[in-house]
Amino acid sequence: MPTMAQSQQKVNVDSLRAANKMKIDSIKSANQARRDSLLQVRKEKRKKSEKKKEKSKKSTQ
């Protein structure tokens, strides 16, 4: 049978694990949001450059 100190230690470890998991999850979601926004910026830049290419093609014709 575990002593009082051992059971308290287990509770502490479990709470630390839970806290670490929450921290990791928040970091993961922040990284995902950052990736999504970078992807969005790249898409917008690509669209702008394609429009410029079309304009230059039309002006040379």
N, C-alpha and C positions, 0 to 999 in steps of 0.2 A: 504494500500500500504506500503510495507516495506521501511524503511529508508535506506539511503546509508550505514550506519554502520551495519545494520542488513544484508543487501545483501552481504557486505564485509565479515561479520562473517560467513555466509553460504558458501561463496567461500573458506574461510580458513578451515572450517570443512570438506568440500568436498575434498580439497587437502590433508588434514591430513589423511582422510579415505583412499584416494588413495595411499598415501605413506605407510600407515600401511599395506594395502592389498599387496602392492609390497613386503614389508619387510617379511610379513608372507609367501607369495608365495616363496620367495627366501629361507627362512628357511626350508619350507616344501621340496623343491627340494633338498636342501643340505642334509636333513635328509634321504630322499629317496635314494640319491646316497650313503650315508654312510651305510644304510641298505643293499643296493645291493652289495656293496663291502664286507661287513661282510659275507653276504650269500655266495658270491663267494669264500671267504677264507675258510669257513666251508666246501663247496663242495670239494675244493682241498684237504683239510686235510682228509676228508672222503675217497677220492680216494686213497690217499697215504696210509692210514691205511689199506684199503682193499687190496692193492697190497702187503703190508707187511704180512698180514694174509695169502694171497695166497702163498707167498714165504715160509712162515713157514710151511704151510700145505705140500707143495711139498718137503721140506727138511726133514720132519718127515716121509714121506712115503717111 
